[in-house]
């Protein structure tokens, strides 16, 4: 129990890395918990995680301590691989210690047999007493070595458990950091979608303003045309050459136009009628009695008697 084993001290020195402070929190493998204030908006989250944001509340002061722990996946993988290698080395050392313990037990059994054989022998000599004392000393040393081996086995088992816990904590930390990384990517994607939607909203607002300005220009042009038309009608009404024409109704104007058209048609027909047509039309217009009377007059003047038909 009180024997100091140099092999155990060497293993303890090898298990503890140099320049390591077990009390300092920077060297401890425990994850840091983010206790900063929550994000006020998506833009602030995007700005905090490396994006770009246009707005940040002026009331909130930026904290001096970083609120997000940097995550290095390659470093975590290297640490996990190193822990696995350390675990394998500790298992190998434990097996070696167990083998040494077995050999020590075998030696102890052999020494006990020799001691029993020396005790069973009848005569005792000074050499046999010395051999007994030497065997007793060897036996005590072997027992001390066995106790130290047992202590080493217990220490190695405890270290193996600690290494397994550290490996489990590292793996859980890596998985939690992967989840945080996924959430951060989701937040960044949402921030990009929000930014794209804001750009589309600005573009649609700009197009709407341009359309509204075009509508205003068209309304002004239409109003100007109406004013010009009204002014022209007012000028024609007050500055016409014949004031009587302005007082005529639509029916009077149409009637006058019809009369003018009939008069023009009548004159045109009169111009086209010849003298023969006029004579024939007058002949056709005479009655049969007048025709007979006229024939009689003509025949009497010529000396002929006309038979009545």
C-alpha positions as CSV (number, residue, x, y, z in Angstrom):
1,X,0.0,0.0,0.0
2,X,2.8,2.4,0.9
3,X,5.1,1.3,-2.0
4,X,5.5,3.9,-4.7
5,X,5.5,2.3,-8.1
6,X,7.5,4.2,-10.8
7,X,5.4,2.6,-13.6
8,X,2.2,4.0,-12.1
9,X,3.7,7.5,-11.7
10,X,4.9,7.4,-15.3
11,X,1.4,6.3,-16.5
12,X,-0.2,9.1,-14.5
13,X,2.2,11.6,-16.0
14,X,1.4,10.3,-19.5
15,X,-2.4,10.4,-18.9
16,X,-2.3,14.1,-17.9
17,X,-1.4,16.3,-21.0
18,X,1.3,18.9,-20.4
19,X,0.4,22.6,-20.0
20,X,-3.1,21.6,-19.0
21,X,-5.0,23.3,-16.2
22,X,-7.8,21.1,-14.9
23,X,-9.4,23.9,-13.0
24,X,-9.4,26.5,-15.9
25,X,-12.8,26.6,-17.7
26,X,-11.0,27.3,-21.1
27,X,-9.4,23.8,-21.1
28,X,-12.5,21.9,-19.9
29,X,-14.4,20.1,-22.7
30,X,-17.8,21.2,-21.4
31,X,-20.0,23.2,-23.8
32,X,-20.8,26.8,-23.1
33,X,-24.5,27.8,-22.8
34,X,-25.6,30.9,-24.6
35,X,-27.3,33.1,-22.1
36,X,-27.5,36.3,-24.2
37,X,-30.7,38.1,-25.0
38,X,-33.0,36.6,-27.7
39,X,-33.0,38.1,-31.2
40,X,-35.3,41.0,-31.9
41,X,-35.8,40.2,-35.6
42,X,-34.7,38.0,-38.4
43,X,-32.4,40.6,-39.8
44,X,-30.6,40.8,-36.5
45,X,-30.2,37.1,-36.5
46,X,-28.8,37.2,-40.0
47,X,-26.4,40.0,-39.1
48,X,-25.3,38.1,-35.9
49,X,-24.6,34.9,-37.9
50,X,-22.6,36.6,-40.7
51,X,-25.3,37.9,-43.0
52,X,-26.3,41.4,-43.8
53,X,-29.1,43.4,-42.1
54,X,-30.4,46.9,-42.8
55,X,-32.0,47.5,-39.4
56,X,-30.9,47.2,-35.8
57,X,-32.8,48.6,-32.8
58,X,-30.9,51.6,-31.3
59,X,-32.1,50.8,-27.8
60,X,-30.1,47.6,-27.6
61,X,-26.4,47.9,-26.9
62,X,-24.2,45.3,-28.5
63,X,-22.8,42.9,-25.8
64,X,-19.0,42.7,-25.5
65,X,-19.0,38.9,-24.9
66,X,-19.7,36.7,-28.0
67,X,-23.2,35.1,-27.9
68,X,-22.5,32.3,-30.2
69,X,-19.7,29.8,-29.8
70,X,-17.7,29.1,-32.9
71,X,-18.0,25.6,-34.1
72,X,-15.2,23.8,-35.9
73,X,-16.3,20.4,-37.1
74,X,-12.8,19.3,-38.1
75,X,-11.5,20.1,-34.7
76,X,-14.3,18.2,-33.0
77,X,-13.6,15.2,-35.2
78,X,-9.9,15.3,-34.4
79,X,-10.7,15.5,-30.6
80,X,-13.1,12.5,-30.9
81,X,-10.5,10.5,-32.8
82,X,-7.9,11.3,-30.2
83,X,-10.2,10.3,-27.4
84,X,-10.9,7.0,-29.1
85,X,-7.1,6.4,-29.5
86,X,-6.7,7.2,-25.8
87,X,-9.4,4.8,-24.9
88,X,-7.8,2.1,-26.9
89,X,-4.4,2.8,-25.3
90,X,-6.0,2.7,-21.8
91,X,-7.6,-0.7,-22.6
92,X,-4.3,-2.0,-23.7
93,X,-2.6,-0.8,-20.6
94,X,-5.3,-2.4,-18.5
95,X,-4.8,-5.7,-20.2
96,X,-1.1,-5.5,-19.6
97,X,-1.6,-4.8,-15.9
98,X,-4.0,-7.8,-15.7
99,X,-1.4,-10.0,-17.3
100,X,1.2,-8.8,-14.8
101,X,-1.2,-9.5,-12.0
102,X,-1.7,-13.1,-13.3
103,X,2.0,-13.7,-13.5
104,X,2.5,-12.2,-10.0
105,X,-0.2,-14.6,-8.7
106,X,1.6,-17.5,-10.3
107,X,4.9,-16.5,-8.7
108,X,3.2,-16.0,-5.3
109,X,1.6,-19.5,-5.5
110,X,5.1,-21.0,-6.4
111,X,6.7,-19.2,-3.4
112,X,3.9,-20.4,-1.1
113,X,4.5,-24.0,-2.3
114,X,8.2,-23.6,-1.7
115,X,7.6,-22.2,1.8
116,X,5.2,-25.1,2.6
117,X,7.7,-27.6,1.4
118,X,10.5,-26.0,3.5
119,X,8.2,-26.1,6.6
120,X,7.3,-29.7,6.0
121,X,10.9,-30.8,5.9
122,X,12.0,-32.3,9.3
123,X,15.4,-30.7,10.0
124,X,16.0,-27.0,10.2
125,X,19.3,-25.5,9.3
126,X,20.6,-22.0,9.4
127,X,20.4,-21.8,5.6
128,X,16.7,-22.9,5.7
129,X,15.9,-20.2,8.2
130,X,17.6,-17.6,6.0
131,X,15.7,-19.0,3.0
132,X,12.5,-18.7,4.9
133,X,13.2,-15.1,5.8
134,X,14.1,-14.3,2.2
135,X,10.9,-16.1,1.0
136,X,8.9,-14.2,3.5
137,X,10.4,-10.9,2.2
138,X,9.8,-11.9,-1.4
139,X,6.2,-12.9,-0.4
140,X,5.7,-9.5,1.2
141,X,7.1,-7.8,-1.8
142,X,4.9,-9.9,-4.1
143,X,1.8,-9.1,-2.0
144,X,2.7,-5.4,-2.2
145,X,3.1,-5.6,-5.9
146,X,-0.3,-7.3,-6.2
147,X,-1.9,-4.6,-4.1
148,X,-0.3,-1.9,-6.3
149,X,-1.5,-3.8,-9.4
150,X,-5.0,-3.9,-8.0
151,X,-4.8,-0.1,-7.3
152,X,-3.5,0.4,-10.9
153,X,-6.4,-1.7,-12.3
154,X,-8.9,0.4,-10.3
155,X,-7.3,3.6,-11.4
156,X,-7.2,2.5,-15.1
157,X,-10.9,1.5,-14.8
158,X,-11.8,4.9,-13.4
159,X,-9.9,6.6,-16.1
160,X,-11.5,4.5,-18.8
161,X,-14.9,5.5,-17.4
162,X,-13.9,9.1,-17.4
163,X,-12.6,8.8,-21.0
164,X,-15.9,7.2,-22.1
165,X,-17.8,10.0,-20.4
166,X,-15.7,12.6,-22.1
167,X,-16.1,10.8,-25.5
168,X,-19.9,10.7,-24.9
169,X,-20.0,14.4,-24.0
170,X,-17.9,15.3,-27.0
171,X,-20.2,13.3,-29.3
172,X,-23.3,14.8,-27.7
173,X,-21.8,18.3,-28.0
174,X,-21.0,17.6,-31.7
175,X,-24.5,16.5,-32.3
176,X,-26.0,19.5,-30.5
177,X,-23.7,21.8,-32.4
178,X,-24.8,20.2,-35.7
179,X,-28.4,20.8,-34.7
180,X,-27.5,24.5,-33.9
181,X,-25.7,24.7,-37.3
182,X,-28.8,23.4,-39.1
183,X,-31.0,25.8,-37.2
184,X,-28.6,28.6,-38.1
185,X,-28.8,27.6,-41.8
186,X,-32.6,27.6,-41.6
187,X,-32.6,31.0,-40.0
188,X,-30.2,32.3,-42.7
189,X,-32.4,30.8,-45.4
190,X,-35.4,32.5,-43.9
191,X,-33.6,35.8,-43.7
192,X,-32.6,35.5,-47.4
193,X,-36.3,34.8,-48.2
194,X,-37.4,37.8,-46.2
195,X,-34.8,39.9,-47.9
196,X,-35.9,38.7,-51.3
197,X,-39.6,39.4,-50.4
198,X,-38.7,42.9,-49.3
199,X,-36.9,43.5,-52.6
200,X,-39.9,42.2,-54.6
201,X,-42.1,44.4,-52.4
202,X,-40.0,47.5,-53.1
203,X,-40.0,46.7,-56.9
204,X,-43.8,46.2,-56.9
205,X,-44.2,49.5,-54.9
206,X,-42.0,51.3,-57.4
207,X,-43.9,49.9,-60.4
208,X,-47.2,50.9,-58.6
209,X,-45.9,54.4,-58.1
210,X,-44.9,54.6,-61.8
211,X,-48.3,53.4,-62.9
212,X,-50.0,56.0,-60.5
213,X,-47.8,58.7,-62.0
214,X,-48.8,57.7,-65.5
215,X,-52.5,57.7,-64.5
216,X,-52.1,61.2,-63.1
217,X,-50.4,62.4,-66.3
218,X,-53.2,60.8,-68.4
219,X,-55.9,62.4,-66.2
220,X,-54.2,65.8,-66.6
221,X,-54.0,65.4,-70.4
222,X,-57.7,64.4,-70.5
223,X,-58.7,67.4,-68.3
224,X,-56.6,69.7,-70.5
225,X,-58.4,68.4,-73.7
226,X,-61.8,68.9,-72.1
227,X,-60.9,72.4,-71.2
228,X,-59.8,73.1,-74.7
229,X,-63.0,71.6,-76.2
230,X,-65.1,73.6,-73.7
231,X,-63.3,76.8,-74.6
232,X,-63.6,76.1,-78.4
233,X,-67.4,75.5,-78.0
234,X,-67.7,78.7,-76.0
235,X,-65.8,80.7,-78.7
236,X,-67.9,79.2,-81.5
237,X,-71.1,79.9,-79.6
238,X,-70.3,83.6,-78.9
239,X,-68.3,84.5,-82.1
240,X,-70.4,82.9,-84.9
241,X,-71.1,85.0,-88.1
242,X,-74.9,84.4,-88.2
243,X,-76.6,84.6,-84.8
244,X,-79.9,83.2,-86.2
245,X,-78.3,79.9,-87.0
246,X,-77.3,79.4,-83.4
247,X,-80.9,79.6,-82.3
248,X,-82.2,77.0,-84.8
249,X,-83.2,73.7,-83.5
250,X,-82.1,70.4,-84.9
251,X,-85.5,69.7,-86.5
252,X,-85.5,73.1,-88.2
253,X,-82.1,72.5,-89.6
254,X,-83.0,69.0,-90.9
255,X,-86.3,70.4,-92.5
256,X,-84.4,73.2,-94.2
257,X,-81.9,70.7,-95.6
258,X,-84.7,68.5,-96.9
259,X,-86.3,71.5,-98.6
260,X,-83.1,72.5,-100.2
261,X,-82.5,69.0,-101.4
262,X,-86.0,68.8,-102.9
263,X,-85.6,72.1,-104.6
264,X,-82.3,71.1,-106.1
265,X,-83.8,67.8,-107.3
266,X,-86.7,69.6,-108.9
267,X,-84.4,72.1,-110.7
268,X,-82.3,69.3,-112.0
269,X,-85.3,67.4,-113.4
270,X,-86.5,70.6,-115.1
271,X,-83.2,71.1,-116.8
272,X,-83.1,67.5,-118.2
273,X,-86.7,67.6,-119.9
274,X,-86.6,68.4,-123.7
275,X,-89.2,70.2,-125.8
276,X,-90.4,67.0,-127.4
277,X,-90.9,65.5,-124.0
278,X,-92.8,68.6,-122.9
279,X,-95.1,68.3,-126.0
280,X,-95.6,64.6,-125.6
281,X,-96.4,65.1,-122.0
282,X,-98.9,67.8,-122.9
283,X,-100.5,65.5,-125.5
284,X,-100.8,62.8,-123.0
285,X,-102.3,65.1,-120.6
286,X,-105.2,66.2,-123.0
287,X,-108.6,64.4,-122.8
288,X,-110.1,62.4,-125.8
289,X,-112.9,65.0,-126.3
290,X,-110.3,67.8,-126.8
291,X,-108.4,65.6,-129.2
292,X,-111.5,65.0,-131.4
293,X,-112.3,68.7,-131.3
294,X,-108.9,69.6,-132.4
295,X,-109.0,67.1,-135.2
296,X,-112.2,68.6,-136.5
297,X,-110.8,72.0,-136.5
298,X,-107.8,70.8,-138.4
299,X,-109.9,68.9,-140.9
300,X,-112.3,71.8,-141.4
301,X,-109.5,74.0,-142.1
302,X,-108.1,71.6,-144.6
303,X,-111.4,70.8,-146.3
304,X,-111.8,67.3,-145.2
305,X,-114.5,65.6,-143.2
306,X,-113.3,63.6,-140.4
307,X,-115.3,60.6,-139.6
308,X,-116.0,60.1,-136.0
309,X,-114.4,57.0,-134.8
